[in-house]
Amino acid sequence: MAQRISVRVPATSANLGCAFDCAALALNLYLNIHVTPRTDKEVTIAYQGVNPERVPTDRTNLVVSTMLNALAGWHKPRGFDLEIANQIPVGVGLGSSAAAIVGGLAASHYLADTTLFDDELVSLAARLEGHPDNVAAAWHGGFTVSAEEDGRAWAYSCPVPEPLQFVVVVPDFALPTEKARQVLPAQYSRTDAVHNLQRAAALAALLFSGRPELHSAFFNDRWHQPFRAPLIPGLVEVLEIKHPDLLGVCLSGAGPSVLAIVRANPGPVGNTIVETFAGKGVTAQAHALAADNLGAKGWSLPG
């Protein structure tokens, strides 16, 4: 009897202000993938969830193309029926493409019955995504630091301390990562490089030691947020928000979403950010979230 394969992958928020392209954390919004093998080479796709207008339902779908390429690379091509149930907003800096790639690789790994080690999956996913931070956090969960060299990516993760809570505020427009990267400078001064490295190292050291003693200065960035701000009306003002429960606020990934880290009362913090965006003519929605410390999970059941 055919097996039904299920994979769940969390949303991710990368960069965290100062840790550009090297750190991310996983959040409890999910891409859920269900795959039923077929005896022929046909592929069917059913999608339900957020932003359906941004998600193709043919072979250009990122989950599908990832699966087909992986199965072909393992010399085990086959058809399948794919059902996607997605909670992750698409194209707004919450790791929707990373979740699709990780989910597609994990599902095809089960479908092909291959052995795929953690570092192999992260390396494959990083090559497809173009950088390792989101895919590493999506796979491992928690707070993850990552790097790559000569086509190989490696990552280290730790649980996000429980006292930390999160608010993601999502403006009502998408911002392609390619466009957000085009505005970045080709070079940075030594002063700005040291500025970000100091904060990224301090942030990683605190979280890996299990200490939630974050400070807004850790999220003060000079590498990407100042250059992306013109693409996101209201971002400059949002990054300057002060609130007693707000530990830090930063652009989530390439944006336009914003991540706020709070010690308590995520609702009022989210409302303040939404109102700040509204003052610049941008409609946005706030989501109170928790960290996902488990990462991607998959299983197979009799069909």
Backbone as a ProteinNet text record, in pm:
[ID]
protein_1_A
[PRIMARY]
MAQRISVRVPATSANLGCAFDCAALALNLYLNIHVTPRTDKEVTIAYQGVNPERVPTDRTNLVVSTMLNALAGWHKPRGFDLEIANQIPVGVGLGSSAAAIVGGLAASHYLADTTLFDDELVSLAARLEGHPDNVAAAWHGGFTVSAEEDGRAWAYSCPVPEPLQFVVVVPDFALPTEKARQVLPAQYSRTDAVHNLQRAAALAALLFSGRPELHSAFFNDRWHQPFRAPLIPGLVEVLEIKHPDLLGVCLSGAGPSVLAIVRANPGPVGNTIVETFAGKGVTAQAHALAADNLGAKGWSLPG
[TERTIARY]
85	0	89	49.7	129.2	136.9	251	267.2	236.8	174.6	148.8	256.6	325.8	437.8	392.9	424.7	391.3	517	531	645	592	643.7	608.2	735.1	735.6	854.4	814.8	891.7	855.2	897.5	831.6	877.3	1010.1	1082.2	1209.6	1225.4	1297.5	1332.2	1483.8	1540.9	1686.6	1739.2	1868.7	1949.7	1944.1	1824.3	1811	1887.4	1876	1944.5	2089.6	2172.1	2317.5	2377.9	2307.8	2368.5	2332.1	2367.1	2328.2	2382.9	2292.1	2325.6	2394.3	2388.3	2456.9	2376.4	2261.2	2182.7	2034.4	1956.4	1811	1748.4	1619.2	1546.2	1416.9	1368.2	1246.4	1126.8	1012.9	890.8	774.6	673.3	566.2	453	490.1	401.8	457.4	369.5	419.2	373	463.8	431.5	412	293.2	262.2	250.1	324.8	329.3	284.3	193.8	147.7	166.3	234.3	269.7	221.3	151.5	112.4	180.2	261.8	330.6	231.5	269.6	192.8	273.8	205	274	319.9	275.8	319.7	406.3	434.8	522.4	444	313.4	232.4	248.9	225.9	231.5	104.9	35.3	-79.8	-52.5	-109.1	-82.9	-214.2	-235.2	-348	-292	-329.4	-276.4	-390.4	-372.3	-460.1	-374.4	-415.2	-337.7	-326	-228.3	-213.8	-155.5	-189.3	-133.7	-140.9	-257	-263.5	-228.8	-250.2	-218.6	-68.7	13.3	159	220.3	137	187.9	142.4	233.1	193.7	154.2	63.3	19.8	51.5	168.7	219.5	361.8	437.7	571.4	671.9	631	718.4	704.1	606.9	594.5	725.6	773.8	908.1	917.9	813.6	816	827.8	746.9	745.6	878.6	929.6	1055.3	1170.2	1170.3	1273.9	1264.6	1143.8	1125.5	1166.5	1122.8	1154.2	1304.6	1371	1516	1589.8	1544.7	1610	1591	1469.8	1443.2	1522.5	1532	1611.6	1759.1	1807.6	1948	1981.8	1883.1	1904	1868.4	1836.4	1801.5	1680.8	1585.4	1462.3	1341.7	1328.7	1215.9	1083	981.8	848.1	746	621.2	514.5	457.9	378.4	319.3	203.4	115.3	8.9	51.7	52.5	103.1	-9.2	-22.8	-115.1	-32.9	-55.3	16.7	-83.9	-58.2	-136.5	-37.9	-47.7	58.3	9	79.3	51.6	152.2	259.1	368.7	341.1	326.7	309.7	423.3	387.8	480.8	545.1	677.1	748.7	760.8	758.7	760.7	871.6	969	1081.4	1062.6	977.6	955.2	994.2	1081.7	1138.9	1046.1	952.3	861.1	935.2	1033.1	1108.3	1198.4	1258.1	1340.5	1256.5	1135.6	1047.3	1010.1	983.6	948	1063.7	1185.2	1302.2	1330.8	1333.8	1358.7	1248.4	1124.2	1013.5	1020.2	1055.1	1067.1	1178.2	1293	1404	1368.7	1306.6	1270.2	1167.8	1067.2	964.3	1022	1108.5	1167.4	1263.2	1328.2	1413.9	1332.4	1215.4	1127.8	1077.2	1039.2	981.7	1081.9	1208.3	1312.7	1375.1	1342.7	1399.5	1551.8	1604.8	1749.2	1795.9	1925	1986.5	2036.7	1992.9	2031.9	2065.6	2194.2	2238.5	2209	2209.4	2174.5	2257.4	2390.3	2474.9	2455.5	2420.7	2393.8	2267.2	2161.5	2037.4	2055.8	2122.6	2142.6	2227.8	2329	2413.4	2333.4	2254.5	2169.8	2071.6	2006.8	1908	1972.3	2090.9	2159.4	2196.5	2236.7	2269.5	2145.8	2031.6	1908.7	1858.3	1870.7	1821.4	1917.1	2047.9	2146.9	2219.5	2172.2	2237.2	2183.7	2261.5	2224.5	2138.5	2122.1	2064.8	1921.5	1831.4	1692.5	1677.2	1743	1723.8	1778.5	1888.9	1944.9	1848.4	1788.8	1693.3	1566.3	1522.1	1402.3	1423.9	1543.3	1572	1596.6	1678.7	1718.9	1623.3	1555.4	1474.5	1559.2	1492.8	1563	1637.1	1740.1	1831	1948.1	1978.6	2079.3	2178.8	2306.9	2411	2464.2	2502.4	2543.4	2649.1	2719.2	2822.6	2837.5	2906.3	2930.3	3064.9	3124	3251.8	3265.7	3307.1	3329.7	3208.3	3089.4	2968.1	2913.6	2978	2931.7	2885.5	2769.3	2717.5	2718.2	2739.3	2727	2654.2	2589	2504.6	2507.2	2488	2479.6	2356.2	2280.4	2155.7	2144.6	2061	2030.4	1885.1	1822.2	1684.2	1677.6	1571.8	1547.7	1492.7	1551.1	1502.9	1353.7	1283.1	1137.6	1085.9	1154.5	1097.2	1079.1	1151.2	1143.4	1016.3	945.7	827.6	851.6	770.1	795.6	667	683.1	574.9	628.3	556.5	589.3	481	521.3	427.6	451.6	345.1	355.9	283.1	354.6	289	216.7	124.8	39	99.5	231.8	295.1	415.5	448.1	564.3	686.8	804.4	930.9	1024.4	1045.7	1134.3	1274	1329.8	1463.7	1565.5	1551.3	1646.9	1648.6	1531	1523.1	1584.9	1559.4	1613.8	1764.8	1820.1	1966	2033.1	1961.7	2021.1	2057.9	1993.3	2020.2	2137	2192.3	2301.6	2433.7	2522	2652.5	2742.2	2838.2	2933.3	3041.2	3067.4	3171.9	3123.9	3184.3	3153.4	3283.5	3273	3390.8	3427.9	3552.1	3595	3512.2	3483.6	3405.2	3268.2	3201.2	3069	3077.7	3183.4	3200.5	3218.1	3303.7	3326.4	3198.6	3127.1	3001.9	2907.5	2883.6	2790.8	2846.9	2975.5	3034.6	3028.4	3053.5	3046.1	2906.9	2805.4	2668.2	2622.4	2661.5	2624.7	2687.9	2814.3	2882.3	2817.9	2784.2	2721.3	2583.9	2506.9	2374.5	2384.6	2475.4	2492.1	2539.6	2634.3	2686.3	2576.7	2493.6	2385.5	2286.3	2242.3	2139.9	2194.1	2318.7	2375.1	2401.7	2414.1	2430	2295.7	2185.8	2052.7	2008.3	2073.5	2041.2	1957.1	1839.5	1751.3	1773.4	1893.2	1919.6	1952.2	1858.1	1882	1864.7	1926	1921.4	1902.3	1831.9	1801.3	1926.6	2038.3	2162.1	2212.9	2177.3	2222.8	2167.9	2055.3	1987.4	2015.6	2108.3	2146.6	2237.5	2186.9	2254.8	2303.1	2417.1	2468.3	2488.6	2453.8	2483.9	2368.3	2244.9	2135.4	2011.5	1974.7	1850.9	1851.8	1960.6	1958.4	1938.3	1986	1977.4	1843.6	1778.7	1648.1	1532.8	1559.6	1453.7	1376.2	1440	1361.5	1259.6	1278.9	1184.4	1064	1071	968.5	925	822.6	777.3	742.4	795.3	768.6	874.3	966.6	1065.2	1154.7	1199.7	1287.7	1219.4	1092.6	1019.3	995.8	968.1	946.2	1072.2	1187.1	1312.2	1347.7	1281.3	1307.6	1205.2	1109.7	1004.7	1064.5	1013.6	1051	925.8	939.7	828.6	888.7	828.6	888.4	912.5	829.7	843.9	922.2	966.3	1035.9	1185.7	1239.1	1382.7	1459.9	1395.8	1463.1	1367.2	1392.6	1309.8	1401.5	1368.7	1454.9	1372.6	1429.6	1371.3	1381.5	1276.3	1279.1	1326.3	1443.3	1499.5	1519.9	1477.3	1487.2	1367.6	1271.6	1153.4	1044	934.2	909.5	865.2	851.6	806.2	908.4	858.1	940.7	924.4	1035.3	1035	1061.6	973.8	995.2	1011.9	1111.8	1136.8	1095.2	1006.6	948.9	962.9	958.8	960.8	818.7	720.1	579.9	494.3	363.1	266.8	293.9	297.3	321.9	213.1	87.9	-20.9	0.6	25.6	48.7	169.1	275.1	391.7	353.6	282.9	239.8	150.3	58.4	-31	46.7	149.3	230.6	300.5	352.5	420.2	320.2	203.4	100.2	59.5	40.9	2.2	112.4	236.6	348.2	351.8	334	325.1	206.6	92.4	-27	-3.1	78.1	110.6	186.2	244.2	314.8	235.9	107.9	21.8	33.5	92.3	111.7	19.8	-63.1	-147.5	-66.8	-76.6	1.8	-78.6	-40.3	-102.5	3.5	-32.2	60.3	23	125.7	107.1	195.4	135	211.6	253.6	384.4	437.7	533.3	565.1	667	775.7	889.3	995.7	956.6	1002.4	991.9	1130.3	1145.9	1276.5	1295.1	1199.8	1207.1	1256.1	1224.6	1263.9	1173.4	1218.5	1137.7	1117.3	997.2	963.3	892.6	922.1	857.4	823.6	724.4	685.5	608.7	599	523.6	426	307.3	200.6	144.6	84.1	19.9	-84.2	-88.1	-181.5	-325
-119.2	0	124.9	225.1	346.9	416.1	475.1	548.7	696	756.9	900.7	966.5	1060.8	1128.3	1267.2	1303.4	1436.1	1503.1	1631.1	1710.4	1844.3	1888	2018.7	2100	2223.1	2308.8	2444.9	2498.4	2626.9	2746.4	2857.6	2986.2	3022.4	3113.3	3157.8	3308.2	3367.9	3509.5	3520	3571.5	3576.4	3717.9	3724.3	3846.5	3904.5	3913.8	3961.9	4092.1	4178.8	4306.6	4294.4	4254.4	4260.5	4137.2	4024.5	3896.8	3862.9	3952.5	3940.9	3813.2	3734	3612.3	3504.1	3512.2	3409.5	3359.8	3418.3	3371.8	3386.9	3300.8	3305	3229.7	3249.5	3169.9	3120.1	3007.4	2945.2	2988.7	3007.4	3056.3	2961.3	2966.8	2868.1	2903.5	2934	2928.1	2817.8	2742.9	2621.2	2605	2546.1	2489.3	2339.9	2290.5	2148.1	2087	1980.7	1913.6	1769.3	1725.1	1586	1529.2	1417.7	1358.4	1214.1	1180.4	1041.7	996.1	891.5	845.1	795.5	810.8	758.2	649.3	569.2	464.6	515	636.4	695.5	818.2	898.7	1015.1	1146.2	1136.6	1257	1322.7	1454.8	1531.6	1615.6	1604.3	1690.7	1773.9	1894.3	1987.9	2049.5	2050.1	2121	2212	2339.6	2437.2	2501.7	2512.8	2595	2669.1	2791.2	2869.1	3013.4	3082.8	3226.6	3256.2	3373.9	3426.5	3328.2	3268.9	3174.3	3238.1	3369.6	3438	3444.4	3418	3422.1	3283	3179.8	3042.5	2968.9	2934.7	2857.7	2715.4	2658.8	2521.4	2432.5	2456.7	2369.5	2329.4	2280.8	2230.2	2340.2	2466.1	2575.1	2601.9	2540.7	2551.8	2508.5	2584.4	2559.9	2426	2384.6	2251.6	2144.8	2158	2058	2053.8	2170.1	2170.8	2117.6	2149.1	2094.6	1943	1890.3	1745.6	1677.3	1731.6	1669	1668.5	1779	1785	1690.3	1682	1591.6	1446.2	1408.8	1270.9	1234.5	1328.4	1302.3	1288.1	1372.5	1363.9	1234.6	1176.6	1047.3	930	960.6	858.6	776.7	846.3	780.1	866.7	903.3	988.6	915	986.8	928.2	1039.4	1006.8	1103.4	1099.5	1201.5	1209.8	1308.5	1290.6	1386.9	1469	1600.2	1689.9	1777.8	1781.3	1872.7	1965.5	2094.6	2194.4	2272.4	2280.8	2365.5	2462.1	2589.4	2684	2798.1	2819.4	2931.7	3045.8	3025.4	3122.8	3224.5	3353.3	3453.5	3445.5	3465.7	3440.5	3571	3570.3	3682.8	3803.7	3781.9	3896.4	3887.2	3798	3791.2	3696.2	3594.3	3495.9	3354.9	3346	3217	3124.5	3178.7	3091.3	3007.8	3066.3	2988.3	2885.9	2921.7	2825.1	2707.7	2736	2628.2	2538	2596.6	2516.2	2426.4	2480.5	2402.3	2291.4	2325.6	2224.3	2119.1	2163.9	2069	1979	2036.5	1955.4	1853.2	1893.4	1798.9	1689	1727	1626.4	1528.5	1579.5	1491.5	1397.7	1449.7	1364.4	1262.5	1298.5	1203.7	1084.3	1111.2	1001.5	923.5	995.9	931.8	839.4	881.5	802	699.8	707.9	616.9	621.9	744.3	765	806.9	797.8	848.5	989.6	1083.1	1222.7	1280	1309.3	1361.8	1511.3	1561	1701	1796.4	1780.2	1875	1864.1	1744.8	1728.6	1804	1789.4	1858.7	2009.7	2059.1	2203.6	2255.2	2179.9	2221.8	2225.5	2121.6	2119.4	2236.1	2256.1	2362.8	2500	2519.2	2648.4	2679.8	2578.5	2602.5	2646.3	2586.9	2624	2761	2791.1	2917	3032.4	3003	3106.7	3152.5	3112.5	3144.8	3046.7	3019.4	2909.5	2946	3074.2	3109.8	3060.1	3092.2	3048.8	2897.4	2833.3	2688.5	2614.3	2663	2598.2	2607.8	2725.3	2741	2661	2655.7	2577.9	2429.8	2379.8	2238.4	2207	2287.1	2256.9	2313.2	2424.4	2492.1	2574.8	2649.7	2731.8	2847.6	2893.2	2996.3	2925	2961.6	2889.4	2986.6	2953.7	3025	2930.5	2986.6	2902.3	2971.8	2892.6	2943.2	2843.6	2884	2793.2	2823.6	2719	2731.7	2616	2648.2	2547.1	2457.8	2518.8	2443.8	2365.6	2372.1	2299.8	2399.8	2374.8	2459.4	2381.2	2451.3	2388.4	2484.5	2425.9	2506.6	2451.8	2541.6	2506.2	2575.6	2502.7	2558.9	2539.7	2621.6	2609.5	2647.7	2597.4	2638.7	2787.3	2850.6	2989.5	2989.4	3067.5	3068.2	3100.2	3027.2	3038.5	3177.6	3256.7	3388.2	3479	3453	3541.1	3512.9	3619.3	3611.4	3697.8	3675.3	3740.7	3796.1	3906.7	3963.5	3983.4	3930.4	3955.9	4046.3	4156.1	4248.7	4244.5	4211.1	4185.3	4294.1	4381.9	4477.8	4406.6	4477.1	4414.2	4414.8	4411.3	4400.3	4307.9	4246	4157.2	4236.1	4186.3	4246.7	4134.4	4116.7	4008.4	4022.8	3912.1	3914.7	3971.5	3938.1	3987.5	4140.1	4201	4347.1	4405	4340.3	4389.5	4374.2	4277.7	4260.3	4357.4	4398.3	4487.8	4623.7	4664.8	4797.6	4796.6	4680	4672.7	4713	4776.9	4816.4	4696	4712.8	4604.6	4594.5	4704.4	4705.3	4782.7	4749.6	4817.8	4866.6	4971.7	5021.5	4925.7	4933.7	4851.6	4884.3	5012.1	5052.7	4985.7	4986.5	4924.8	4772.9	4715	4569.8	4529.3	4600.9	4570.4	4592.4	4700	4730.3	4610.1	4555.3	4442.7	4314.5	4289.7	4166.7	4162.2	4274.6	4278.6	4239.5	4293.6	4268	4127	4078.8	3942.4	3840.6	3862.7	3770.7	3773.6	3892.6	3904	3837.7	3857.8	3796.8	3644.8	3589.9	3444.3	3389.9	3459	3411.3	3406.6	3509	3511	3397.8	3380.8	3280.3	3139.1	3114.1	2980.8	2948.5	3050.2	3025.4	3021	3034.3	3024.5	3146.7	3258.6	3380.8	3473.6	3513.4	3598.9	3748.4	3785.7	3924.6	4011.2	4017.8	4092.4	4242	4318.5	4464	4517.8	4627.7	4682.1	4713.1	4742.7	4774.4	4656.5	4532.5	4415.8	4414.9	4483.1	4476.3	4599.1	4681.2	4801.3	4761.7	4775	4722.4	4834	4811.3	4905.6	4840.2	4714.5	4642.3	4637.5	4627.5	4609.4	4693.5	4711.5	4783.4	4928.2	5004.4	5142.4	5151.3	5052.4	5055.8	5003.4	4920	4866.4	4954.9	5045	5130	5206.3	5260.5	5331.3	5243.2	5111.2	5019.6	4989.7	5029.2	4991.1	5115.7	5186.2	5306.2	5274.3	5353.7	5334.9	5256.3	5190.9	5107.3	5189	5303.9	5386.2	5417.7	5455.1	5490	5366.6	5252.1	5129	5090.2	5102.9	5064.5	5156.2	5269.3	5363.3	5353.1	5260.4	5247.2	5207.3	5268.8	5233	5184.2	5077.3	5023	4946.9	4952.6	4886.5	4737	4670.7	4526.2	4488.4	4586.5	4559.5	4544.5	4426.3	4401.6	4436.8	4425.6	4457.2	4445.4	4522	4516.2	4525.4	4449.1	4445.6	4403.6	4426.1	4375.6	4223.6	4156.4	4010.4	3969.4	3907.9	3871.8	3994.9	3984.9	4097.9	4190.7	4158.5	4239.9	4203.7	4277.4	4396.6	4369.3	4241.1	4211.6	4258.2	4282.9	4326.7	4225.9	4193.6	4105	4186.8	4172.7	4234.8	4124.6	4138.8	4044.6	4112.8	4046.6	4110.1	4018.6	4078.8	4001.1	3968.9	4047.5	4027.7	4118.5	4100.4	4188.3	4207.4	4098.5	4113.7	4192.5	4185	4255.8	4405.6	4474.6	4619.2	4657.6	4578	4607.6	4595.1	4487.5	4470	4583	4626.3	4736.4	4865	4889.5	5009.6	5006.9	4891.3	4880.1	4896.5	4833.2	4846.4	4992.1	5062.9	5204	5289.9	5254.3	5330.2	5312.5	5189.9	5167.5	5243.8	5239.7	5307.5	5456.9	5514	5655.2	5689.6	5589	5607.5	5548.9	5519.8	5471.6	5324.3	5246.4	5102.9	5024.6	4939.9	4850.2	4726.8	4684.7	4570.3	4491.6	4366.3	4279.5	4227.8	4220.5	4171.2	4029.1	3947	3808.3	3783.4	3745.9	3706.8	3561.1	3535.4	3402.6	3357.4	3229.9	3172	3111.1	3085.4	3016.5	2870.6	2815.1	2671.1	2612	2532.7	2475.1	2334.1	2285.9	2149.3	2142.6	2243.9	2240.2	2151.8	2121.3	2042	1900.8	1849.1	1713.5	1643	1515.1	1437.8	1299.1	1238.5	1102.3	1043.7	912.9	845	747.6	738.3	652.5	572.2	458.6	383.8	469.5	461.3	541.7	493.1
0	0	0	-79.6	-89.2	45.5	73.1	197.3	176	274.3	272.8	357	298.1	363.2	406.9	528.6	580	633	603.5	650.2	699.7	813.3	868.5	886.5	832.2	836.8	894.2	989.9	1049.5	964.8	990.6	938.2	1003.6	941.3	997.1	978.9	1070.7	1061.8	1065.3	958.5	945.1	965.5	983.9	998.1	1139.4	1198.4	1336.6	1357.9	1260.4	1267	1229.4	1325.3	1308.9	1243.6	1240.6	1199.7	1055.6	964.9	824	760.7	703.9	628.6	711.8	844.3	923.8	1042.7	1072.6	1187.1	1157.6	1220.1	1204.6	1320.4	1337.4	1435.7	1373.3	1424.9	1374.1	1457.1	1390.2	1454.2	1426.4	1511.1	1503.7	1407.7	1285.3	1169.1	1080.1	1011.3	947.1	802.2	725.4	594.9	615.9	584.4	597.3	458.5	435.8	306.5	324.6	238.4	239.4	98.6	89.7	-39.7	-44.6	-152	-177.9	-306.1	-302.4	-423.3	-528.4	-654	-766.4	-836.5	-914.4	-990.6	-1126.2	-1164.5	-1290.8	-1261.2	-1363.5	-1346.7	-1332.8	-1318.8	-1307.7	-1170.3	-1167.9	-1043.4	-1033.2	-921.9	-896.2	-771.5	-768.5	-659	-612.8	-482.6	-422	-313.6	-318.4	-223.1	-146.7	-16	66.4	168.1	197.3	292.7	249.7	306.8	285.8	148.2	97.6	-28.2	-143.9	-172.2	-284.3	-418	-429.6	-554.8	-581.7	-480.5	-496.5	-512.3	-513.6	-512.3	-637.5	-729.2	-847.7	-810.6	-887.4	-862.4	-982.5	-1039.7	-1145.1	-1107.3	-1203.3	-1171.4	-1138.8	-1153.5	-1109.5	-959.7	-895.3	-750	-685.7	-588.8	-535.1	-462.9	-394.6	-332.5	-440.3	-545	-652.5	-725.6	-767.4	-842.8	-758.5	-628.5	-540.1	-533.9	-519.6	-512.3	-641.9	-754.5	-882.8	-908.8	-879	-900.1	-806.3	-681.2	-586.4	-627.5	-664.6	-705.7	-830.4	-924.6	-1045	-1009.8	-917.4	-877.4	-807.6	-740.1	-673.7	-765	-890.9	-991.2	-947.3	-883.7	-841.1	-877.2	-1005.3	-1043.6	-1028.9	-985.8	-976.5	-960	-985.3	-968.6	-827.8	-797.6	-663.6	-664.3	-568.2	-540.7	-419.6	-436.5	-332.7	-279.6	-148.8	-81.7	7.6	-6.9	71.7	155.2	284.8	375.2	440.3	406.3	440.4	528.5	639.6	729.6	713.5	637.8	631.5	521.1	552.8	448	345.9	219.7	109.5	62.7	50.7	-7.5	82.1	214.6	306.2	410.3	390	482.5	598.3	581.4	687.6	644.8	546.9	511.5	435.8	358.8	284.5	181.3	112.4	13.2	81	194	267.1	314.7	364.8	409	293.1	176.3	59.3	17.2	19.1	-21.2	79.5	207.2	310.4	308.7	297	291.7	170.3	54.9	-65.5	-56.5	-1	15.2	114.8	225.8	325.8	270.6	199.5	143.9	38.8	-47.4	-151	-90.6	19.3	91.1	140.1	196.9	239.3	118.3	13.1	-104.9	-172.6	-176.1	-241.2	-148	-18.6	81.6	78.6	83.7	83	222.1	243.7	366.3	340.4	421.8	403.4	540.2	562	690.2	700.6	824.4	847.8	763.6	765.6	693.9	543.3	494	351.4	312.2	392.2	359.2	365.3	469.6	481.1	365.4	324.8	212.5	82.9	57.2	-62.1	-60.3	53.2	64.1	49.2	105.8	95.8	-48.4	-123.6	-264.4	-342.1	-311.7	-380.8	-336.7	-208.4	-153.5	-180.9	-188.1	-212.2	-87.8	29.1	156.6	260.3	366	456	575.8	606.9	737.1	756.8	662.9	679.5	674	577.3	563.2	684.9	741.9	860.7	978.3	998.5	1108.4	1083.2	957.9	925.9	954	927.3	948.3	1095.9	1161.2	1298.8	1403.3	1374	1473.4	1567.6	1655.9	1752.9	1689.6	1758	1706.7	1641.2	1519.3	1441.6	1381.3	1393.6	1320.5	1213.5	1100.3	988.5	905.3	827.9	737.9	624	519.6	408.2	344.2	287.3	218.6	120.8	-1.1	-104.7	-124.7	-123.7	-149.8	-32.6	81.1	199.7	305.1	359.9	467.4	597.7	706.3	837.5	930.1	1029.5	1117	1258.2	1353	1494.1	1551.1	1631.6	1682.3	1832.7	1892.8	2035.3	2055	2160.3	2188.1	2221.2	2177.5	2216.5	2359.1	2450.6	2589.3	2597.4	2682.3	2690.2	2726.5	2808.2	2839.9	2718.6	2611	2495	2415.3	2380.9	2295.7	2172.6	2070.5	1942.7	1883.1	1813.2	1733.9	1592.8	1496.8	1357.1	1300.6	1241.5	1178.5	1028.3	955	811.5	733.4	663.3	574.5	460.6	397.2	297.3	156.9	147	15.5	25.6	-86.4	-91.7	-135.8	-98.3	-139.7	-181.9	-312.2	-356.9	-297.7	-252.7	-193.5	-290.5	-419.1	-518.8	-521.6	-515.8	-516.5	-390.3	-275.4	-148.9	-142.7	-214.8	-216.9	-314.1	-416.2	-515.7	-458.3	-350.9	-294.8	-196.8	-167.5	-70.3	-134	-57.8	-111.9	-135.4	-223.9	-252.7	-146.3	-74.5	27.6	150.3	265.4	390.4	454.1	533.2	603.8	716.6	760	872.9	997	1017.1	1134.1	1135	1020.4	1013.1	1023.4	968.6	980.1	1126.3	1197.5	1339.1	1419.9	1390	1459.8	1455.3	1337.4	1326.1	1385.5	1363.9	1416.4	1568.9	1633.6	1780.1	1828.9	1766.4	1809.3	1774.3	1657.6	1619.8	1713.9	1749.6	1841.1	1979.4	2027.6	2159.6	2160.5	2054.2	2045.1	2047.3	1967	1962.5	2097	2159.9	2288.4	2394.3	2399.1	2497.5	2474.6	2350.2	2323.6	2339.5	2299.1	2315.5	2462.7	2545.6	2689.1	2761.1	2684.5	2742.9	2819.1	2795.5	2869.2	2781.4	2829.3	2749.5	2771.6	2813.1	2852.9	2731.3	2639.8	2516.9	2540.2	2451.3	2459.8	2318.9	2307.7	2175.3	2094.6	2161.8	2090	2008.2	2048.1	1972.9	1830.6	1808.9	1680	1593.4	1639.8	1565.7	1450.2	1329.9	1210.7	1119.1	1055.4	955.9	819.1	804.8	681.3	583	632.4	535.3	564.7	690.8	719	669.9	686.8	637.2	486.4	412.9	267	216	295.2	256	302.5	394.4	449.4	342.3	236.9	135.3	63.3	67.4	3.6	92.5	220.2	318.2	394.9	349	420.7	565.7	656.1	798	871.6	799.8	868	960.4	916.1	999.8	1132.2	1125.4	1247.1	1334.9	1273.3	1350	1426.8	1362.9	1428.2	1545	1554.7	1664.1	1777.1	1765.8	1867.4	2002.1	2107.1	2243.8	2316.7	2393.6	2471.3	2588.4	2706.4	2823.5	2805	2724.4	2706	2580.8	2505	2379.1	2403.1	2370.1	2384.6	2258.8	2144.9	2019.7	1904.3	1799.9	1679.6	1559.2	1455.5	1337.3	1216.6	1100.3	977.1	978.3	936.6	929.1	790.4	784.4	654.9	569.5	443.3	351.6	362.1	449.6	466.3	365.6	371.7	452.4	596	634.5	770.7	873.8	993.3	1105.3	1218.8	1284.7	1400.3	1525.8	1624.7	1755.2	1858.5	1944.2	2052.6	2182.1	2256.8	2375	2496.1	2612.6	2737.3	2783.1	2737.8	2775.9	2688.5	2698	2631.6	2482.5	2405.3	2261.5	2190	2239.8	2173.4	2163.7	2276.3	2268.3	2182.4	2187.2	2103	1956.1	1922	1783.9	1737.4	1823.7	1787	1761.8	1842.3	1823.2	1687.6	1650	1520.2	1406.3	1417.8	1314.6	1298.2	1409.3	1403.4	1342.4	1369.4	1311.5	1160.5	1113.5	968.7	909.5	978.2	927.3	910.5	998.9	987.3	860.8	796.6	669.6	552.2	578	470.5	439.6	530.4	507.6	600.5	542	620.4	659	783.9	830.8	933.5	951.4	1050.8	1146.3	1274.5	1376.8	1417.1	1439.2	1481	1603.1	1714.3	1832.7	1816.9	1822.8	1794	1903.9	1898.8	1985.7	1898.7	1958.6	1885.8	1864	1753.1	1729.2	1751.6	1855.4	1888	1833.7	1753.5	1701.6	1557.4	1477.2	1337.3	1254.3	1133.3	1040.4	1093.7	1072.7	1114	999.1	982.6	878.4	926	863.3	897.3	779.1	774.8	670	733.4	672.1	721.3	604.6	631.6	523.3	453.3	319.4	243.2	255.4
[MASK]
+++++++++++++++++++++++++++++++++++++++++++++++++++++++++++++++++++++++++++++++++++++++++++++++++++++++++++++++++++++++++++++++++++++++++++++++++++++++++++++++++++++++++++++++++++++++++++++++++++++++++++++++++++++++++++++++++++++++++++++++++++++++++++++++++++++++++++++++++++++++++++++++++++++++++++++++

